Amino acid sequence: MKITEMTKSDFELFWPVFKAVVEAQETYAFDPEIDYESAYNLWCVSPKKTYVVKENGIILGSYYIKANAGGPSSHISNCGYMVSPKSRGKGIARMLCVHSQEIAVQLGFSAMQFNSVVASNEVAVKLWIKLGFNIIGTIPQAYQHKKLGLVDAHIMHKQLTN
């Protein structure tokens, strides 16, 4: 398995994963009707960098990294991660998150913040905590989960450098 910067052809392979995750409406607050070009711009053009992990030409997962906000808050990074449903439980999210923290420091970010980790996504919440993130706030009923209805979302943060 190798993590590399995502290319346009990588995104073409990743598109079914992206679409499946977004349509599930369990973790991402992206429009489930998002079209390919809008998704590509959101995932690959707007962020500072986007990475993909592949094995034998098969996309296992991806993440983007960008500033969480502009100006005086641009030192804090933000990432979004997606793992192929077929690749879950194999340490891909952990690998991507560790890689993203290294890249964040290389890009000059001093912290990382996740703005809306859906509380019912317990696997992700536990992993982020294990990787040193803290829940710094909870937004009540912030996410309209397709199966569970309104659920809370956490704001999570990790200081990367002093």
PyMOL commands that place a pseudoatom at each C-alpha (Angstrom):
pseudoatom trace, name=CA, resn=MET, resi=1, chain=A, elem=C, hetatm=0, pos=[0.000, 0.000, 0.000]
pseudoatom trace, name=CA, resn=LYS, resi=2, chain=A, elem=C, hetatm=0, pos=[1.268, 3.400, -0.944]
pseudoatom trace, name=CA, resn=ILE, resi=3, chain=A, elem=C, hetatm=0, pos=[-0.042, 6.900, -0.240]
pseudoatom trace, name=CA, resn=THR, resi=4, chain=A, elem=C, hetatm=0, pos=[0.433, 9.341, -3.110]
pseudoatom trace, name=CA, resn=GLU, resi=5, chain=A, elem=C, hetatm=0, pos=[-1.025, 12.653, -4.198]
pseudoatom trace, name=CA, resn=MET, resi=6, chain=A, elem=C, hetatm=0, pos=[-4.323, 12.097, -5.970]
pseudoatom trace, name=CA, resn=THR, resi=7, chain=A, elem=C, hetatm=0, pos=[-4.497, 12.632, -9.724]
pseudoatom trace, name=CA, resn=LYS, resi=8, chain=A, elem=C, hetatm=0, pos=[-7.591, 13.252, -11.838]
pseudoatom trace, name=CA, resn=SER, resi=9, chain=A, elem=C, hetatm=0, pos=[-7.480, 9.599, -12.983]
pseudoatom trace, name=CA, resn=ASP, resi=10, chain=A, elem=C, hetatm=0, pos=[-7.232, 8.506, -9.321]
pseudoatom trace, name=CA, resn=PHE, resi=11, chain=A, elem=C, hetatm=0, pos=[-10.370, 10.508, -8.587]
pseudoatom trace, name=CA, resn=GLU, resi=12, chain=A, elem=C, hetatm=0, pos=[-12.161, 8.727, -11.423]
pseudoatom trace, name=CA, resn=LEU, resi=13, chain=A, elem=C, hetatm=0, pos=[-11.390, 5.440, -9.642]
pseudoatom trace, name=CA, resn=PHE, resi=14, chain=A, elem=C, hetatm=0, pos=[-12.298, 6.978, -6.268]
pseudoatom trace, name=CA, resn=TRP, resi=15, chain=A, elem=C, hetatm=0, pos=[-15.611, 8.453, -7.459]
pseudoatom trace, name=CA, resn=PRO, resi=16, chain=A, elem=C, hetatm=0, pos=[-17.706, 5.304, -6.680]
pseudoatom trace, name=CA, resn=VAL, resi=17, chain=A, elem=C, hetatm=0, pos=[-16.304, 5.283, -3.127]
pseudoatom trace, name=CA, resn=PHE, resi=18, chain=A, elem=C, hetatm=0, pos=[-17.008, 8.992, -2.703]
pseudoatom trace, name=CA, resn=LYS, resi=19, chain=A, elem=C, hetatm=0, pos=[-20.539, 8.601, -4.053]
pseudoatom trace, name=CA, resn=ALA, resi=20, chain=A, elem=C, hetatm=0, pos=[-21.295, 5.574, -1.828]
pseudoatom trace, name=CA, resn=VAL, resi=21, chain=A, elem=C, hetatm=0, pos=[-20.073, 7.332, 1.325]
pseudoatom trace, name=CA, resn=VAL, resi=22, chain=A, elem=C, hetatm=0, pos=[-21.996, 10.525, 0.589]
pseudoatom trace, name=CA, resn=GLU, resi=23, chain=A, elem=C, hetatm=0, pos=[-25.198, 8.722, -0.440]
pseudoatom trace, name=CA, resn=ALA, resi=24, chain=A, elem=C, hetatm=0, pos=[-25.142, 6.682, 2.793]
pseudoatom trace, name=CA, resn=GLN, resi=25, chain=A, elem=C, hetatm=0, pos=[-25.684, 9.961, 4.720]
pseudoatom trace, name=CA, resn=GLU, resi=26, chain=A, elem=C, hetatm=0, pos=[-24.018, 8.537, 7.827]
pseudoatom trace, name=CA, resn=THR, resi=27, chain=A, elem=C, hetatm=0, pos=[-20.800, 10.555, 8.059]
pseudoatom trace, name=CA, resn=TYR, resi=28, chain=A, elem=C, hetatm=0, pos=[-20.521, 13.454, 5.593]
pseudoatom trace, name=CA, resn=ALA, resi=29, chain=A, elem=C, hetatm=0, pos=[-22.641, 16.581, 5.295]
pseudoatom trace, name=CA, resn=PHE, resi=30, chain=A, elem=C, hetatm=0, pos=[-22.240, 16.666, 1.518]
pseudoatom trace, name=CA, resn=ASP, resi=31, chain=A, elem=C, hetatm=0, pos=[-25.245, 16.798, -0.784]
pseudoatom trace, name=CA, resn=PRO, resi=32, chain=A, elem=C, hetatm=0, pos=[-26.082, 13.157, -1.620]
pseudoatom trace, name=CA, resn=GLU, resi=33, chain=A, elem=C, hetatm=0, pos=[-26.971, 14.319, -5.147]
pseudoatom trace, name=CA, resn=ILE, resi=34, chain=A, elem=C, hetatm=0, pos=[-23.515, 15.855, -5.726]
pseudoatom trace, name=CA, resn=ASP, resi=35, chain=A, elem=C, hetatm=0, pos=[-22.291, 15.468, -9.290]
pseudoatom trace, name=CA, resn=TYR, resi=36, chain=A, elem=C, hetatm=0, pos=[-18.840, 14.288, -10.359]
pseudoatom trace, name=CA, resn=GLU, resi=37, chain=A, elem=C, hetatm=0, pos=[-17.359, 17.718, -11.187]
pseudoatom trace, name=CA, resn=SER, resi=38, chain=A, elem=C, hetatm=0, pos=[-18.606, 19.300, -7.948]
pseudoatom trace, name=CA, resn=ALA, resi=39, chain=A, elem=C, hetatm=0, pos=[-17.225, 16.363, -5.973]
pseudoatom trace, name=CA, resn=TYR, resi=40, chain=A, elem=C, hetatm=0, pos=[-13.875, 16.609, -7.751]
pseudoatom trace, name=CA, resn=ASN, resi=41, chain=A, elem=C, hetatm=0, pos=[-13.671, 20.339, -6.999]
pseudoatom trace, name=CA, resn=LEU, resi=42, chain=A, elem=C, hetatm=0, pos=[-14.646, 19.783, -3.366]
pseudoatom trace, name=CA, resn=TRP, resi=43, chain=A, elem=C, hetatm=0, pos=[-12.225, 16.890, -2.772]
pseudoatom trace, name=CA, resn=CYS, resi=44, chain=A, elem=C, hetatm=0, pos=[-9.297, 17.732, -5.060]
pseudoatom trace, name=CA, resn=VAL, resi=45, chain=A, elem=C, hetatm=0, pos=[-9.318, 21.358, -6.203]
pseudoatom trace, name=CA, resn=SER, resi=46, chain=A, elem=C, hetatm=0, pos=[-10.362, 23.376, -3.128]
pseudoatom trace, name=CA, resn=PRO, resi=47, chain=A, elem=C, hetatm=0, pos=[-8.038, 21.660, -0.613]
pseudoatom trace, name=CA, resn=LYS, resi=48, chain=A, elem=C, hetatm=0, pos=[-4.322, 22.390, -0.367]
pseudoatom trace, name=CA, resn=LYS, resi=49, chain=A, elem=C, hetatm=0, pos=[-3.530, 18.738, -1.189]
pseudoatom trace, name=CA, resn=THR, resi=50, chain=A, elem=C, hetatm=0, pos=[-5.377, 15.453, -1.646]
pseudoatom trace, name=CA, resn=TYR, resi=51, chain=A, elem=C, hetatm=0, pos=[-3.920, 11.988, -1.174]
pseudoatom trace, name=CA, resn=VAL, resi=52, chain=A, elem=C, hetatm=0, pos=[-4.962, 8.473, -2.066]
pseudoatom trace, name=CA, resn=VAL, resi=53, chain=A, elem=C, hetatm=0, pos=[-3.902, 5.049, -0.866]
pseudoatom trace, name=CA, resn=LYS, resi=54, chain=A, elem=C, hetatm=0, pos=[-3.899, 2.308, -3.480]
pseudoatom trace, name=CA, resn=GLU, resi=55, chain=A, elem=C, hetatm=0, pos=[-2.996, -1.338, -3.584]
pseudoatom trace, name=CA, resn=ASN, resi=56, chain=A, elem=C, hetatm=0, pos=[-2.607, -3.097, -6.937]
pseudoatom trace, name=CA, resn=GLY, resi=57, chain=A, elem=C, hetatm=0, pos=[-4.364, -0.184, -8.639]
pseudoatom trace, name=CA, resn=ILE, resi=58, chain=A, elem=C, hetatm=0, pos=[-7.396, -0.388, -6.344]
pseudoatom trace, name=CA, resn=ILE, resi=59, chain=A, elem=C, hetatm=0, pos=[-8.395, 2.701, -4.327]
pseudoatom trace, name=CA, resn=LEU, resi=60, chain=A, elem=C, hetatm=0, pos=[-8.579, 1.884, -0.620]
pseudoatom trace, name=CA, resn=GLY, resi=61, chain=A, elem=C, hetatm=0, pos=[-9.103, 5.398, 0.687]
pseudoatom trace, name=CA, resn=SER, resi=62, chain=A, elem=C, hetatm=0, pos=[-8.328, 9.082, 0.374]
pseudoatom trace, name=CA, resn=TYR, resi=63, chain=A, elem=C, hetatm=0, pos=[-8.044, 12.308, 2.318]
pseudoatom trace, name=CA, resn=TYR, resi=64, chain=A, elem=C, hetatm=0, pos=[-7.776, 16.010, 1.668]
pseudoatom trace, name=CA, resn=ILE, resi=65, chain=A, elem=C, hetatm=0, pos=[-6.000, 18.633, 3.748]
pseudoatom trace, name=CA, resn=LYS, resi=66, chain=A, elem=C, hetatm=0, pos=[-6.719, 22.337, 3.840]
pseudoatom trace, name=CA, resn=ALA, resi=67, chain=A, elem=C, hetatm=0, pos=[-6.707, 25.274, 6.233]
pseudoatom trace, name=CA, resn=ASN, resi=68, chain=A, elem=C, hetatm=0, pos=[-9.640, 25.058, 8.616]
pseudoatom trace, name=CA, resn=ALA, resi=69, chain=A, elem=C, hetatm=0, pos=[-10.209, 28.800, 8.252]
pseudoatom trace, name=CA, resn=GLY, resi=70, chain=A, elem=C, hetatm=0, pos=[-8.470, 31.773, 6.701]
pseudoatom trace, name=CA, resn=GLY, resi=71, chain=A, elem=C, hetatm=0, pos=[-6.339, 34.637, 7.887]
pseudoatom trace, name=CA, resn=PRO, resi=72, chain=A, elem=C, hetatm=0, pos=[-5.428, 34.524, 11.580]
pseudoatom trace, name=CA, resn=SER, resi=73, chain=A, elem=C, hetatm=0, pos=[-6.734, 30.951, 11.880]
pseudoatom trace, name=CA, resn=SER, resi=74, chain=A, elem=C, hetatm=0, pos=[-5.003, 29.540, 8.809]
pseudoatom trace, name=CA, resn=HIS, resi=75, chain=A, elem=C, hetatm=0, pos=[-2.411, 27.743, 10.961]
pseudoatom trace, name=CA, resn=ILE, resi=76, chain=A, elem=C, hetatm=0, pos=[-5.005, 25.091, 11.865]
pseudoatom trace, name=CA, resn=SER, resi=77, chain=A, elem=C, hetatm=0, pos=[-5.565, 22.343, 9.322]
pseudoatom trace, name=CA, resn=ASN, resi=78, chain=A, elem=C, hetatm=0, pos=[-8.689, 20.399, 8.506]
pseudoatom trace, name=CA, resn=CYS, resi=79, chain=A, elem=C, hetatm=0, pos=[-8.947, 17.022, 6.807]
pseudoatom trace, name=CA, resn=GLY, resi=80, chain=A, elem=C, hetatm=0, pos=[-11.634, 14.780, 5.416]
pseudoatom trace, name=CA, resn=TYR, resi=81, chain=A, elem=C, hetatm=0, pos=[-11.095, 11.032, 5.098]
pseudoatom trace, name=CA, resn=MET, resi=82, chain=A, elem=C, hetatm=0, pos=[-12.957, 8.370, 3.139]
pseudoatom trace, name=CA, resn=VAL, resi=83, chain=A, elem=C, hetatm=0, pos=[-12.240, 4.663, 3.126]
pseudoatom trace, name=CA, resn=SER, resi=84, chain=A, elem=C, hetatm=0, pos=[-13.730, 2.259, 0.626]
pseudoatom trace, name=CA, resn=PRO, resi=85, chain=A, elem=C, hetatm=0, pos=[-16.466, 0.182, 2.281]
pseudoatom trace, name=CA, resn=LYS, resi=86, chain=A, elem=C, hetatm=0, pos=[-14.582, -2.924, 1.065]
pseudoatom trace, name=CA, resn=SER, resi=87, chain=A, elem=C, hetatm=0, pos=[-11.398, -1.776, 2.827]
pseudoatom trace, name=CA, resn=ARG, resi=88, chain=A, elem=C, hetatm=0, pos=[-12.764, -0.887, 6.259]
pseudoatom trace, name=CA, resn=GLY, resi=89, chain=A, elem=C, hetatm=0, pos=[-11.278, -2.535, 9.319]
pseudoatom trace, name=CA, resn=LYS, resi=90, chain=A, elem=C, hetatm=0, pos=[-7.825, -2.836, 7.725]
pseudoatom trace, name=CA, resn=GLY, resi=91, chain=A, elem=C, hetatm=0, pos=[-6.133, 0.194, 9.301]
pseudoatom trace, name=CA, resn=ILE, resi=92, chain=A, elem=C, hetatm=0, pos=[-6.567, 2.447, 6.266]
pseudoatom trace, name=CA, resn=ALA, resi=93, chain=A, elem=C, hetatm=0, pos=[-8.128, 5.358, 8.194]
pseudoatom trace, name=CA, resn=ARG, resi=94, chain=A, elem=C, hetatm=0, pos=[-5.348, 5.168, 10.793]
pseudoatom trace, name=CA, resn=MET, resi=95, chain=A, elem=C, hetatm=0, pos=[-2.713, 5.182, 8.037]
pseudoatom trace, name=CA, resn=LEU, resi=96, chain=A, elem=C, hetatm=0, pos=[-4.329, 8.170, 6.315]
pseudoatom trace, name=CA, resn=CYS, resi=97, chain=A, elem=C, hetatm=0, pos=[-4.714, 10.145, 9.544]
pseudoatom trace, name=CA, resn=VAL, resi=98, chain=A, elem=C, hetatm=0, pos=[-1.103, 9.567, 10.601]
pseudoatom trace, name=CA, resn=HIS, resi=99, chain=A, elem=C, hetatm=0, pos=[0.067, 10.573, 7.112]
pseudoatom trace, name=CA, resn=SER, resi=100, chain=A, elem=C, hetatm=0, pos=[-2.135, 13.680, 7.160]
pseudoatom trace, name=CA, resn=GLN, resi=101, chain=A, elem=C, hetatm=0, pos=[-0.618, 14.846, 10.439]
pseudoatom trace, name=CA, resn=GLU, resi=102, chain=A, elem=C, hetatm=0, pos=[2.889, 14.527, 8.994]
pseudoatom trace, name=CA, resn=ILE, resi=103, chain=A, elem=C, hetatm=0, pos=[1.832, 16.432, 5.870]
pseudoatom trace, name=CA, resn=ALA, resi=104, chain=A, elem=C, hetatm=0, pos=[0.114, 19.098, 8.004]
pseudoatom trace, name=CA, resn=VAL, resi=105, chain=A, elem=C, hetatm=0, pos=[3.363, 19.821, 9.832]
pseudoatom trace, name=CA, resn=GLN, resi=106, chain=A, elem=C, hetatm=0, pos=[5.297, 19.871, 6.533]
pseudoatom trace, name=CA, resn=LEU, resi=107, chain=A, elem=C, hetatm=0, pos=[2.792, 22.405, 5.178]
pseudoatom trace, name=CA, resn=GLY, resi=108, chain=A, elem=C, hetatm=0, pos=[3.275, 24.637, 8.237]
pseudoatom trace, name=CA, resn=PHE, resi=109, chain=A, elem=C, hetatm=0, pos=[0.101, 23.827, 10.153]
pseudoatom trace, name=CA, resn=SER, resi=110, chain=A, elem=C, hetatm=0, pos=[0.425, 23.653, 13.939]
pseudoatom trace, name=CA, resn=ALA, resi=111, chain=A, elem=C, hetatm=0, pos=[-2.876, 21.921, 14.745]
pseudoatom trace, name=CA, resn=MET, resi=112, chain=A, elem=C, hetatm=0, pos=[-5.651, 19.877, 13.177]
pseudoatom trace, name=CA, resn=GLN, resi=113, chain=A, elem=C, hetatm=0, pos=[-9.371, 20.285, 13.750]
pseudoatom trace, name=CA, resn=PHE, resi=114, chain=A, elem=C, hetatm=0, pos=[-12.310, 18.193, 12.625]
pseudoatom trace, name=CA, resn=ASN, resi=115, chain=A, elem=C, hetatm=0, pos=[-15.446, 20.355, 12.602]
pseudoatom trace, name=CA, resn=SER, resi=116, chain=A, elem=C, hetatm=0, pos=[-18.158, 17.719, 12.480]
pseudoatom trace, name=CA, resn=VAL, resi=117, chain=A, elem=C, hetatm=0, pos=[-17.403, 14.137, 13.457]
pseudoatom trace, name=CA, resn=VAL, resi=118, chain=A, elem=C, hetatm=0, pos=[-20.797, 12.441, 13.572]
pseudoatom trace, name=CA, resn=ALA, resi=119, chain=A, elem=C, hetatm=0, pos=[-21.127, 11.027, 17.089]
pseudoatom trace, name=CA, resn=SER, resi=120, chain=A, elem=C, hetatm=0, pos=[-22.773, 7.821, 15.854]
pseudoatom trace, name=CA, resn=ASN, resi=121, chain=A, elem=C, hetatm=0, pos=[-19.606, 7.112, 13.821]
pseudoatom trace, name=CA, resn=GLU, resi=122, chain=A, elem=C, hetatm=0, pos=[-18.126, 5.493, 16.910]
pseudoatom trace, name=CA, resn=VAL, resi=123, chain=A, elem=C, hetatm=0, pos=[-15.297, 3.749, 15.049]
pseudoatom trace, name=CA, resn=ALA, resi=124, chain=A, elem=C, hetatm=0, pos=[-13.970, 7.098, 13.792]
pseudoatom trace, name=CA, resn=VAL, resi=125, chain=A, elem=C, hetatm=0, pos=[-14.457, 8.868, 17.131]
pseudoatom trace, name=CA, resn=LYS, resi=126, chain=A, elem=C, hetatm=0, pos=[-12.534, 6.118, 18.960]
pseudoatom trace, name=CA, resn=LEU, resi=127, chain=A, elem=C, hetatm=0, pos=[-9.760, 6.119, 16.351]
pseudoatom trace, name=CA, resn=TRP, resi=128, chain=A, elem=C, hetatm=0, pos=[-9.314, 9.897, 16.436]
pseudoatom trace, name=CA, resn=ILE, resi=129, chain=A, elem=C, hetatm=0, pos=[-9.139, 9.806, 20.251]
pseudoatom trace, name=CA, resn=LYS, resi=130, chain=A, elem=C, hetatm=0, pos=[-6.598, 6.965, 20.080]
pseudoatom trace, name=CA, resn=LEU, resi=131, chain=A, elem=C, hetatm=0, pos=[-4.547, 9.121, 17.692]
pseudoatom trace, name=CA, resn=GLY, resi=132, chain=A, elem=C, hetatm=0, pos=[-4.491, 12.009, 20.184]
pseudoatom trace, name=CA, resn=PHE, resi=133, chain=A, elem=C, hetatm=0, pos=[-7.497, 14.122, 19.220]
pseudoatom trace, name=CA, resn=ASN, resi=134, chain=A, elem=C, hetatm=0, pos=[-9.740, 15.567, 21.911]
pseudoatom trace, name=CA, resn=ILE, resi=135, chain=A, elem=C, hetatm=0, pos=[-13.437, 16.317, 21.722]
pseudoatom trace, name=CA, resn=ILE, resi=136, chain=A, elem=C, hetatm=0, pos=[-13.529, 20.057, 22.382]
pseudoatom trace, name=CA, resn=GLY, resi=137, chain=A, elem=C, hetatm=0, pos=[-17.241, 20.477, 21.818]
pseudoatom trace, name=CA, resn=THR, resi=138, chain=A, elem=C, hetatm=0, pos=[-20.413, 18.693, 20.837]
pseudoatom trace, name=CA, resn=ILE, resi=139, chain=A, elem=C, hetatm=0, pos=[-23.083, 20.186, 18.620]
pseudoatom trace, name=CA, resn=PRO, resi=140, chain=A, elem=C, hetatm=0, pos=[-26.480, 18.769, 19.608]
pseudoatom trace, name=CA, resn=GLN, resi=141, chain=A, elem=C, hetatm=0, pos=[-28.514, 17.223, 16.791]
pseudoatom trace, name=CA, resn=ALA, resi=142, chain=A, elem=C, hetatm=0, pos=[-26.118, 18.612, 14.184]
pseudoatom trace, name=CA, resn=TYR, resi=143, chain=A, elem=C, hetatm=0, pos=[-26.416, 15.810, 11.655]
pseudoatom trace, name=CA, resn=GLN, resi=144, chain=A, elem=C, hetatm=0, pos=[-29.452, 14.340, 9.914]
pseudoatom trace, name=CA, resn=HIS, resi=145, chain=A, elem=C, hetatm=0, pos=[-28.417, 10.673, 9.789]
pseudoatom trace, name=CA, resn=LYS, resi=146, chain=A, elem=C, hetatm=0, pos=[-30.253, 8.705, 7.102]
pseudoatom trace, name=CA, resn=LYS, resi=147, chain=A, elem=C, hetatm=0, pos=[-31.100, 5.823, 9.497]
pseudoatom trace, name=CA, resn=LEU, resi=148, chain=A, elem=C, hetatm=0, pos=[-30.878, 7.336, 13.002]
pseudoatom trace, name=CA, resn=GLY, resi=149, chain=A, elem=C, hetatm=0, pos=[-32.388, 10.771, 12.485]
pseudoatom trace, name=CA, resn=LEU, resi=150, chain=A, elem=C, hetatm=0, pos=[-30.813, 13.731, 14.258]
pseudoatom trace, name=CA, resn=VAL, resi=151, chain=A, elem=C, hetatm=0, pos=[-27.530, 12.881, 15.985]
pseudoatom trace, name=CA, resn=ASP, resi=152, chain=A, elem=C, hetatm=0, pos=[-24.827, 14.944, 17.678]
pseudoatom trace, name=CA, resn=ALA, resi=153, chain=A, elem=C, hetatm=0, pos=[-21.540, 15.898, 16.033]
pseudoatom trace, name=CA, resn=HIS, resi=154, chain=A, elem=C, hetatm=0, pos=[-18.198, 16.462, 17.750]
pseudoatom trace, name=CA, resn=ILE, resi=155, chain=A, elem=C, hetatm=0, pos=[-15.586, 19.104, 17.139]
pseudoatom trace, name=CA, resn=MET, resi=156, chain=A, elem=C, hetatm=0, pos=[-12.216, 17.402, 17.597]
pseudoatom trace, name=CA, resn=HIS, resi=157, chain=A, elem=C, hetatm=0, pos=[-8.764, 18.969, 17.848]
pseudoatom trace, name=CA, resn=LYS, resi=158, chain=A, elem=C, hetatm=0, pos=[-5.125, 17.979, 18.130]
pseudoatom trace, name=CA, resn=GLN, resi=159, chain=A, elem=C, hetatm=0, pos=[-2.110, 20.233, 18.631]
pseudoatom trace, name=CA, resn=LEU, resi=160, chain=A, elem=C, hetatm=0, pos=[0.615, 19.081, 16.234]
pseudoatom trace, name=CA, resn=THR, resi=161, chain=A, elem=C, hetatm=0, pos=[3.435, 21.484, 17.130]
pseudoatom trace, name=CA, resn=ASN, resi=162, chain=A, elem=C, hetatm=0, pos=[4.068, 23.957, 19.943]
for i in range(1, 162): cmd.bond("trace and resi %d" % i, "trace and resi %d" % (i + 1))
show_as sticks, trace
zoom trace
